[in-house]
Amino acid sequence: MQKAAYSPAQFCTDHGIARTTLYALFKEGRGPTTFKVGRRTLISNEAAAAWRARMEEQTAAHAQKEVAL
């Protein structure tokens, strides 16, 4: 069964990134969209999927720039 939402720690574990990397992405404005429930910060499954797609697009665009050089 797929998770409806991730805590930042769960997101990092499931996506194979360090928490420091996630928070650096948040600081750069490149992290997944979050929402609050009480004091908890969560990342919806949909936001995680959108973030993965965005990161894939950025990686592909960067690769195309390198090939063009």
PDB file with one MODEL, atoms N, CA, C and O in Angstrom:
MODEL        1
ATOM      1  N   MET A   1       0.840  -1.182   0.000  1.00  0.00           N
ATOM      2  CA  MET A   1       0.000   0.000   0.000  1.00  0.00           C
ATOM      3  C   MET A   1       0.888   1.249   0.000  1.00  0.00           C
ATOM      4  O   MET A   1       1.874   1.321   0.733  1.00  0.00           O
ATOM      5  N   GLN A   2       0.532   2.205  -0.811  1.00  0.00           N
ATOM      6  CA  GLN A   2       1.286   3.436  -0.933  1.00  0.00           C
ATOM      7  C   GLN A   2       0.923   4.391   0.204  1.00  0.00           C
ATOM      8  O   GLN A   2      -0.232   4.467   0.622  1.00  0.00           O
ATOM      9  N   LYS A   3       1.925   5.116   0.696  1.00  0.00           N
ATOM     10  CA  LYS A   3       1.688   6.079   1.766  1.00  0.00           C
ATOM     11  C   LYS A   3       0.905   7.277   1.230  1.00  0.00           C
ATOM     12  O   LYS A   3       1.095   7.696   0.088  1.00  0.00           O
ATOM     13  N   ALA A   4       0.035   7.815   2.060  1.00  0.00           N
ATOM     14  CA  ALA A   4      -0.690   9.037   1.692  1.00  0.00           C
ATOM     15  C   ALA A   4       0.199  10.255   1.902  1.00  0.00           C
ATOM     16  O   ALA A   4       0.087  11.243   1.176  1.00  0.00           O
ATOM     17  N   ALA A   5       1.086  10.184   2.901  1.00  0.00           N
ATOM     18  CA  ALA A   5       1.978  11.307   3.198  1.00  0.00           C
ATOM     19  C   ALA A   5       3.222  10.787   3.910  1.00  0.00           C
ATOM     20  O   ALA A   5       3.192   9.758   4.585  1.00  0.00           O
ATOM     21  N   TYR A   6       4.297  11.515   3.745  1.00  0.00           N
ATOM     22  CA  TYR A   6       5.588  11.192   4.355  1.00  0.00           C
ATOM     23  C   TYR A   6       5.960  12.257   5.380  1.00  0.00           C
ATOM     24  O   TYR A   6       5.659  13.435   5.191  1.00  0.00           O
ATOM     25  N   SER A   7       6.609  11.849   6.452  1.00  0.00           N
ATOM     26  CA  SER A   7       7.318  12.816   7.285  1.00  0.00           C
ATOM     27  C   SER A   7       8.605  13.126   6.522  1.00  0.00           C
ATOM     28  O   SER A   7       8.990  12.352   5.646  1.00  0.00           O
ATOM     29  N   PRO A   8       9.276  14.224   6.826  1.00  0.00           N
ATOM     30  CA  PRO A   8      10.550  14.480   6.135  1.00  0.00           C
ATOM     31  C   PRO A   8      11.541  13.318   6.280  1.00  0.00           C
ATOM     32  O   PRO A   8      12.241  12.986   5.323  1.00  0.00           O
ATOM     33  N   ALA A   9      11.606  12.706   7.446  1.00  0.00           N
ATOM     34  CA  ALA A   9      12.523  11.583   7.649  1.00  0.00           C
ATOM     35  C   ALA A   9      12.135  10.384   6.781  1.00  0.00           C
ATOM     36  O   ALA A   9      13.003   9.745   6.185  1.00  0.00           O
ATOM     37  N   GLN A  10      10.834  10.075   6.706  1.00  0.00           N
ATOM     38  CA  GLN A  10      10.373   8.972   5.857  1.00  0.00           C
ATOM     39  C   GLN A  10      10.643   9.266   4.389  1.00  0.00           C
ATOM     40  O   GLN A  10      11.053   8.382   3.637  1.00  0.00           O
ATOM     41  N   PHE A  11      10.410  10.511   3.984  1.00  0.00           N
ATOM     42  CA  PHE A  11      10.663  10.918   2.604  1.00  0.00           C
ATOM     43  C   PHE A  11      12.128  10.679   2.253  1.00  0.00           C
ATOM     44  O   PHE A  11      12.440  10.124   1.200  1.00  0.00           O
ATOM     45  N   CYS A  12      13.013  11.100   3.135  1.00  0.00           N
ATOM     46  CA  CYS A  12      14.450  10.920   2.898  1.00  0.00           C
ATOM     47  C   CYS A  12      14.819   9.448   2.784  1.00  0.00           C
ATOM     48  O   CYS A  12      15.558   9.058   1.880  1.00  0.00           O
ATOM     49  N   THR A  13      14.311   8.638   3.689  1.00  0.00           N
ATOM     50  CA  THR A  13      14.594   7.209   3.655  1.00  0.00           C
ATOM     51  C   THR A  13      14.085   6.578   2.368  1.00  0.00           C
ATOM     52  O   THR A  13      14.815   5.837   1.710  1.00  0.00           O
ATOM     53  N   ASP A  14      12.846   6.863   2.006  1.00  0.00           N
ATOM     54  CA  ASP A  14      12.241   6.262   0.824  1.00  0.00           C
ATOM     55  C   ASP A  14      12.853   6.766  -0.483  1.00  0.00           C
ATOM     56  O   ASP A  14      12.793   6.070  -1.497  1.00  0.00           O
ATOM     57  N   HIS A  15      13.441   7.964  -0.476  1.00  0.00           N
ATOM     58  CA  HIS A  15      14.012   8.530  -1.694  1.00  0.00           C
ATOM     59  C   HIS A  15      15.541   8.478  -1.719  1.00  0.00           C
ATOM     60  O   HIS A  15      16.169   8.927  -2.677  1.00  0.00           O
ATOM     61  N   GLY A  16      16.121   7.934  -0.672  1.00  0.00           N
ATOM     62  CA  GLY A  16      17.568   7.727  -0.640  1.00  0.00           C
ATOM     63  C   GLY A  16      18.381   9.011  -0.597  1.00  0.00           C
ATOM     64  O   GLY A  16      19.458   9.091  -1.188  1.00  0.00           O
ATOM     65  N   ILE A  17      17.862  10.017   0.106  1.00  0.00           N
ATOM     66  CA  ILE A  17      18.615  11.260   0.253  1.00  0.00           C
ATOM     67  C   ILE A  17      18.797  11.563   1.739  1.00  0.00           C
ATOM     68  O   ILE A  17      18.037  11.093   2.585  1.00  0.00           O
ATOM     69  N   ALA A  18      19.811  12.352   2.029  1.00  0.00           N
ATOM     70  CA  ALA A  18      20.075  12.747   3.412  1.00  0.00           C
ATOM     71  C   ALA A  18      19.132  13.881   3.817  1.00  0.00           C
ATOM     72  O   ALA A  18      18.673  14.648   2.971  1.00  0.00           O
ATOM     73  N   ARG A  19      18.849  13.977   5.109  1.00  0.00           N
ATOM     74  CA  ARG A  19      17.988  15.068   5.592  1.00  0.00           C
ATOM     75  C   ARG A  19      18.611  16.425   5.309  1.00  0.00           C
ATOM     76  O   ARG A  19      17.902  17.386   5.009  1.00  0.00           O
ATOM     77  N   THR A  20      19.937  16.507   5.403  1.00  0.00           N
ATOM     78  CA  THR A  20      20.590  17.784   5.105  1.00  0.00           C
ATOM     79  C   THR A  20      20.364  18.175   3.643  1.00  0.00           C
ATOM     80  O   THR A  20      20.217  19.356   3.329  1.00  0.00           O
ATOM     81  N   THR A  21      20.338  17.192   2.759  1.00  0.00           N
ATOM     82  CA  THR A  21      20.070  17.463   1.345  1.00  0.00           C
ATOM     83  C   THR A  21      18.646  17.964   1.170  1.00  0.00           C
ATOM     84  O   THR A  21      18.414  18.923   0.434  1.00  0.00           O
ATOM     85  N   LEU A  22      17.684  17.323   1.841  1.00  0.00           N
ATOM     86  CA  LEU A  22      16.291  17.754   1.738  1.00  0.00           C
ATOM     87  C   LEU A  22      16.133  19.189   2.222  1.00  0.00           C
ATOM     88  O   LEU A  22      15.473  19.994   1.565  1.00  0.00           O
ATOM     89  N   TYR A  23      16.726  19.514   3.352  1.00  0.00           N
ATOM     90  CA  TYR A  23      16.588  20.866   3.883  1.00  0.00           C
ATOM     91  C   TYR A  23      17.329  21.890   3.028  1.00  0.00           C
ATOM     92  O   TYR A  23      16.910  23.045   2.950  1.00  0.00           O
ATOM     93  N   ALA A  24      18.421  21.484   2.388  1.00  0.00           N
ATOM     94  CA  ALA A  24      19.103  22.377   1.445  1.00  0.00           C
ATOM     95  C   ALA A  24      18.202  22.637   0.237  1.00  0.00           C
ATOM     96  O   ALA A  24      18.137  23.761  -0.260  1.00  0.00           O
ATOM     97  N   LEU A  25      17.509  21.600  -0.234  1.00  0.00           N
ATOM     98  CA  LEU A  25      16.567  21.764  -1.350  1.00  0.00           C
ATOM     99  C   LEU A  25      15.432  22.703  -0.953  1.00  0.00           C
ATOM    100  O   LEU A  25      15.027  23.556  -1.743  1.00  0.00           O
ATOM    101  N   PHE A  26      14.916  22.550   0.270  1.00  0.00           N
ATOM    102  CA  PHE A  26      13.876  23.469   0.750  1.00  0.00           C
ATOM    103  C   PHE A  26      14.396  24.908   0.729  1.00  0.00           C
ATOM    104  O   PHE A  26      13.699  25.815   0.275  1.00  0.00           O
ATOM    105  N   LYS A  27      15.613  25.112   1.217  1.00  0.00           N
ATOM    106  CA  LYS A  27      16.195  26.452   1.289  1.00  0.00           C
ATOM    107  C   LYS A  27      16.356  27.062  -0.099  1.00  0.00           C
ATOM    108  O   LYS A  27      16.185  28.269  -0.271  1.00  0.00           O
ATOM    109  N   GLU A  28      16.687  26.227  -1.097  1.00  0.00           N
ATOM    110  CA  GLU A  28      16.857  26.682  -2.481  1.00  0.00           C
ATOM    111  C   GLU A  28      15.527  26.833  -3.211  1.00  0.00           C
ATOM    112  O   GLU A  28      15.490  27.326  -4.338  1.00  0.00           O
ATOM    113  N   GLY A  29      14.432  26.412  -2.573  1.00  0.00           N
ATOM    114  CA  GLY A  29      13.134  26.464  -3.229  1.00  0.00           C
ATOM    115  C   GLY A  29      12.902  25.314  -4.198  1.00  0.00           C
ATOM    116  O   GLY A  29      12.032  25.395  -5.065  1.00  0.00           O
ATOM    117  N   ARG A  30      13.680  24.241  -4.052  1.00  0.00           N
ATOM    118  CA  ARG A  30      13.595  23.096  -4.959  1.00  0.00           C
ATOM    119  C   ARG A  30      13.059  21.836  -4.287  1.00  0.00           C
ATOM    120  O   ARG A  30      13.047  20.770  -4.902  1.00  0.00           O
ATOM    121  N   GLY A  31      12.622  21.940  -3.051  1.00  0.00           N
ATOM    122  CA  GLY A  31      12.116  20.780  -2.322  1.00  0.00           C
ATOM    123  C   GLY A  31      10.667  20.493  -2.660  1.00  0.00           C
ATOM    124  O   GLY A  31      10.011  21.290  -3.332  1.00  0.00           O
ATOM    125  N   PRO A  32      10.164  19.357  -2.197  1.00  0.00           N
ATOM    126  CA  PRO A  32       8.752  19.041  -2.419  1.00  0.00           C
ATOM    127  C   PRO A  32       7.848  19.959  -1.595  1.00  0.00           C
ATOM    128  O   PRO A  32       8.261  20.497  -0.568  1.00  0.00           O
ATOM    129  N   THR A  33       6.636  20.124  -2.052  1.00  0.00           N
ATOM    130  CA  THR A  33       5.653  20.929  -1.335  1.00  0.00           C
ATOM    131  C   THR A  33       5.279  20.208  -0.044  1.00  0.00           C
ATOM    132  O   THR A  33       5.111  18.989  -0.028  1.00  0.00           O
ATOM    133  N   THR A  34       5.152  20.968   1.029  1.00  0.00           N
ATOM    134  CA  THR A  34       4.799  20.391   2.325  1.00  0.00           C
ATOM    135  C   THR A  34       3.471  20.960   2.807  1.00  0.00           C
ATOM    136  O   THR A  34       2.974  21.957   2.284  1.00  0.00           O
ATOM    137  N   PHE A  35       2.908  20.296   3.823  1.00  0.00           N
ATOM    138  CA  PHE A  35       1.732  20.825   4.504  1.00  0.00           C
ATOM    139  C   PHE A  35       1.852  20.490   5.975  1.00  0.00           C
ATOM    140  O   PHE A  35       2.606  19.596   6.358  1.00  0.00           O
ATOM    141  N   LYS A  36       1.111  21.205   6.795  1.00  0.00           N
ATOM    142  CA  LYS A  36       1.169  21.029   8.245  1.00  0.00           C
ATOM    143  C   LYS A  36      -0.118  20.395   8.746  1.00  0.00           C
ATOM    144  O   LYS A  36      -1.212  20.711   8.278  1.00  0.00           O
ATOM    145  N   VAL A  37       0.037  19.502   9.701  1.00  0.00           N
ATOM    146  CA  VAL A  37      -1.073  18.953  10.475  1.00  0.00           C
ATOM    147  C   VAL A  37      -0.652  19.130  11.924  1.00  0.00           C
ATOM    148  O   VAL A  37       0.189  18.392  12.437  1.00  0.00           O
ATOM    149  N   GLY A  38      -1.241  20.103  12.563  1.00  0.00           N
ATOM    150  CA  GLY A  38      -0.776  20.463  13.905  1.00  0.00           C
ATOM    151  C   GLY A  38       0.647  20.980  13.797  1.00  0.00           C
ATOM    152  O   GLY A  38       0.920  21.927  13.059  1.00  0.00           O
ATOM    153  N   ARG A  39       1.544  20.357  14.534  1.00  0.00           N
ATOM    154  CA  ARG A  39       2.951  20.750  14.490  1.00  0.00           C
ATOM    155  C   ARG A  39       3.752  19.937  13.481  1.00  0.00           C
ATOM    156  O   ARG A  39       4.906  20.255  13.198  1.00  0.00           O
ATOM    157  N   ARG A  40       3.141  18.894  12.944  1.00  0.00           N
ATOM    158  CA  ARG A  40       3.855  18.008  12.016  1.00  0.00           C
ATOM    159  C   ARG A  40       3.919  18.582  10.615  1.00  0.00           C
ATOM    160  O   ARG A  40       2.941  19.135  10.112  1.00  0.00           O
ATOM    161  N   THR A  41       5.068  18.446   9.994  1.00  0.00           N
ATOM    162  CA  THR A  41       5.253  18.799   8.588  1.00  0.00           C
ATOM    163  C   THR A  41       5.202  17.507   7.802  1.00  0.00           C
ATOM    164  O   THR A  41       5.887  16.540   8.136  1.00  0.00           O
ATOM    165  N   LEU A  42       4.387  17.491   6.751  1.00  0.00           N
ATOM    166  CA  LEU A  42       4.228  16.290   5.935  1.00  0.00           C
ATOM    167  C   LEU A  42       4.373  16.631   4.454  1.00  0.00           C
ATOM    168  O   LEU A  42       4.206  17.778   4.039  1.00  0.00           O
ATOM    169  N   ILE A  43       4.686  15.607   3.679  1.00  0.00           N
ATOM    170  CA  ILE A  43       4.807  15.711   2.234  1.00  0.00           C
ATOM    171  C   ILE A  43       3.838  14.697   1.646  1.00  0.00           C
ATOM    172  O   ILE A  43       3.983  13.496   1.872  1.00  0.00           O
ATOM    173  N   SER A  44       2.851  15.171   0.894  1.00  0.00           N
ATOM    174  CA  SER A  44       1.861  14.240   0.327  1.00  0.00           C
ATOM    175  C   SER A  44       2.508  13.369  -0.737  1.00  0.00           C
ATOM    176  O   SER A  44       3.538  13.729  -1.307  1.00  0.00           O
ATOM    177  N   ASN A  45       1.899  12.228  -0.997  1.00  0.00           N
ATOM    178  CA  ASN A  45       2.382  11.335  -2.031  1.00  0.00           C
ATOM    179  C   ASN A  45       2.379  12.048  -3.386  1.00  0.00           C
ATOM    180  O   ASN A  45       3.289  11.859  -4.194  1.00  0.00           O
ATOM    181  N   GLU A  46       1.356  12.864  -3.628  1.00  0.00           N
ATOM    182  CA  GLU A  46       1.271  13.611  -4.881  1.00  0.00           C
ATOM    183  C   GLU A  46       2.404  14.636  -4.996  1.00  0.00           C
ATOM    184  O   GLU A  46       2.981  14.807  -6.070  1.00  0.00           O
ATOM    185  N   ALA A  47       2.720  15.316  -3.893  1.00  0.00           N
ATOM    186  CA  ALA A  47       3.816  16.280  -3.901  1.00  0.00           C
ATOM    187  C   ALA A  47       5.152  15.580  -4.127  1.00  0.00           C
ATOM    188  O   ALA A  47       6.024  16.113  -4.812  1.00  0.00           O
ATOM    189  N   ALA A  48       5.315  14.387  -3.554  1.00  0.00           N
ATOM    190  CA  ALA A  48       6.539  13.612  -3.762  1.00  0.00           C
ATOM    191  C   ALA A  48       6.677  13.218  -5.231  1.00  0.00           C
ATOM    192  O   ALA A  48       7.767  13.305  -5.797  1.00  0.00           O
ATOM    193  N   ALA A  49       5.578  12.787  -5.849  1.00  0.00           N
ATOM    194  CA  ALA A  49       5.603  12.402  -7.264  1.00  0.00           C
ATOM    195  C   ALA A  49       5.917  13.609  -8.143  1.00  0.00           C
ATOM    196  O   ALA A  49       6.690  13.498  -9.094  1.00  0.00           O
ATOM    197  N   ALA A  50       5.323  14.761  -7.831  1.00  0.00           N
ATOM    198  CA  ALA A  50       5.586  15.974  -8.603  1.00  0.00           C
ATOM    199  C   ALA A  50       7.045  16.396  -8.451  1.00  0.00           C
ATOM    200  O   ALA A  50       7.665  16.832  -9.421  1.00  0.00           O
ATOM    201  N   TRP A  51       7.596  16.271  -7.256  1.00  0.00           N
ATOM    202  CA  TRP A  51       8.996  16.619  -7.010  1.00  0.00           C
ATOM    203  C   TRP A  51       9.913  15.703  -7.808  1.00  0.00           C
ATOM    204  O   TRP A  51      10.869  16.172  -8.425  1.00  0.00           O
ATOM    205  N   ARG A  52       9.631  14.385  -7.804  1.00  0.00           N
ATOM    206  CA  ARG A  52      10.447  13.442  -8.581  1.00  0.00           C
ATOM    207  C   ARG A  52      10.421  13.808 -10.068  1.00  0.00           C
ATOM    208  O   ARG A  52      11.461  13.809 -10.726  1.00  0.00           O
ATOM    209  N   ALA A  53       9.243  14.117 -10.591  1.00  0.00           N
ATOM    210  CA  ALA A  53       9.116  14.482 -12.005  1.00  0.00           C
ATOM    211  C   ALA A  53       9.904  15.760 -12.304  1.00  0.00           C
ATOM    212  O   ALA A  53      10.583  15.850 -13.327  1.00  0.00           O
ATOM    213  N   ARG A  54       9.809  16.743 -11.409  1.00  0.00           N
ATOM    214  CA  ARG A  54      10.525  18.003 -11.585  1.00  0.00           C
ATOM    215  C   ARG A  54      12.035  17.783 -11.567  1.00  0.00           C
ATOM    216  O   ARG A  54      12.758  18.371 -12.371  1.00  0.00           O
ATOM    217  N   MET A  55      12.511  16.943 -10.656  1.00  0.00           N
ATOM    218  CA  MET A  55      13.939  16.656 -10.572  1.00  0.00           C
ATOM    219  C   MET A  55      14.417  15.916 -11.817  1.00  0.00           C
ATOM    220  O   MET A  55      15.520  16.170 -12.300  1.00  0.00           O
ATOM    221  N   GLU A  56      13.600  15.001 -12.343  1.00  0.00           N
ATOM    222  CA  GLU A  56      13.948  14.285 -13.573  1.00  0.00           C
ATOM    223  C   GLU A  56      14.047  15.262 -14.743  1.00  0.00           C
ATOM    224  O   GLU A  56      14.970  15.166 -15.552  1.00  0.00           O
ATOM    225  N   GLU A  57      13.108  16.198 -14.839  1.00  0.00           N
ATOM    226  CA  GLU A  57      13.131  17.200 -15.916  1.00  0.00           C
ATOM    227  C   GLU A  57      14.377  18.073 -15.816  1.00  0.00           C
ATOM    228  O   GLU A  57      15.021  18.356 -16.826  1.00  0.00           O
ATOM    229  N   GLN A  58      14.716  18.498 -14.607  1.00  0.00           N
ATOM    230  CA  GLN A  58      15.900  19.331 -14.419  1.00  0.00           C
ATOM    231  C   GLN A  58      17.160  18.572 -14.799  1.00  0.00           C
ATOM    232  O   GLN A  58      18.067  19.138 -15.410  1.00  0.00           O
ATOM    233  N   THR A  59      17.224  17.296 -14.444  1.00  0.00           N
ATOM    234  CA  THR A  59      18.387  16.480 -14.768  1.00  0.00           C
ATOM    235  C   THR A  59      18.510  16.306 -16.278  1.00  0.00           C
ATOM    236  O   THR A  59      19.606  16.407 -16.829  1.00  0.00           O
ATOM    237  N   ALA A  60      17.386  16.046 -16.947  1.00  0.00           N
ATOM    238  CA  ALA A  60      17.394  15.877 -18.403  1.00  0.00           C
ATOM    239  C   ALA A  60      17.807  17.180 -19.091  1.00  0.00           C
ATOM    240  O   ALA A  60      18.582  17.152 -20.047  1.00  0.00           O
ATOM    241  N   ALA A  61      17.300  18.311 -18.618  1.00  0.00           N
ATOM    242  CA  ALA A  61      17.651  19.602 -19.210  1.00  0.00           C
ATOM    243  C   ALA A  61      19.135  19.883 -19.032  1.00  0.00           C
ATOM    244  O   ALA A  61      19.787  20.390 -19.945  1.00  0.00           O
ATOM    245  N   HIS A  62      19.669  19.558 -17.865  1.00  0.00           N
ATOM    246  CA  HIS A  62      21.092  19.770 -17.603  1.00  0.00           C
ATOM    247  C   HIS A  62      21.936  18.881 -18.515  1.00  0.00           C
ATOM    248  O   HIS A  62      22.957  19.322 -19.041  1.00  0.00           O
ATOM    249  N   ALA A  63      21.514  17.639 -18.700  1.00  0.00           N
ATOM    250  CA  ALA A  63      22.243  16.711 -19.559  1.00  0.00           C
ATOM    251  C   ALA A  63      22.250  17.208 -21.006  1.00  0.00           C
ATOM    252  O   ALA A  63      23.265  17.087 -21.692  1.00  0.00           O
ATOM    253  N   GLN A  64      21.132  17.764 -21.475  1.00  0.00           N
ATOM    254  CA  GLN A  64      21.048  18.286 -22.834  1.00  0.00           C
ATOM    255  C   GLN A  64      21.979  19.475 -23.022  1.00  0.00           C
ATOM    256  O   GLN A  64      22.590  19.625 -24.079  1.00  0.00           O
ATOM    257  N   LYS A  65      22.090  20.325 -21.999  1.00  0.00           N
ATOM    258  CA  LYS A  65      23.004  21.473 -22.082  1.00  0.00           C
ATOM    259  C   LYS A  65      24.450  20.993 -22.203  1.00  0.00           C
ATOM    260  O   LYS A  65      25.228  21.563 -22.968  1.00  0.00           O
ATOM    261  N   GLU A  66      24.815  19.952 -21.455  1.00  0.00           N
ATOM    262  CA  GLU A  66      26.175  19.434 -21.492  1.00  0.00           C
ATOM    263  C   GLU A  66      26.492  18.823 -22.855  1.00  0.00           C
ATOM    264  O   GLU A  66      27.610  18.968 -23.348  1.00  0.00           O
ATOM    265  N   VAL A  67      25.529  18.145 -23.470  1.00  0.00           N
ATOM    266  CA  VAL A  67      25.725  17.546 -24.778  1.00  0.00           C
ATOM    267  C   VAL A  67      25.908  18.632 -25.833  1.00  0.00           C
ATOM    268  O   VAL A  67      26.700  18.475 -26.763  1.00  0.00           O
ATOM    269  N   ALA A  68      25.170  19.737 -25.686  1.00  0.00           N
ATOM    270  CA  ALA A  68      25.247  20.830 -26.661  1.00  0.00           C
ATOM    271  C   ALA A  68      26.590  21.547 -26.625  1.00  0.00           C
ATOM    272  O   ALA A  68      27.003  22.152 -27.614  1.00  0.00           O
ATOM    273  N   LEU A  69      27.268  21.479 -25.486  1.00  0.00           N
ATOM    274  CA  LEU A  69      28.574  22.159 -25.374  1.00  0.00           C
ATOM    275  C   LEU A  69      29.577  21.380 -26.097  1.00  0.00           C
ATOM    276  O   LEU A  69      30.746  21.763 -26.137  1.00  0.00           O
TER     277      LEU A  69
ENDMDL
END
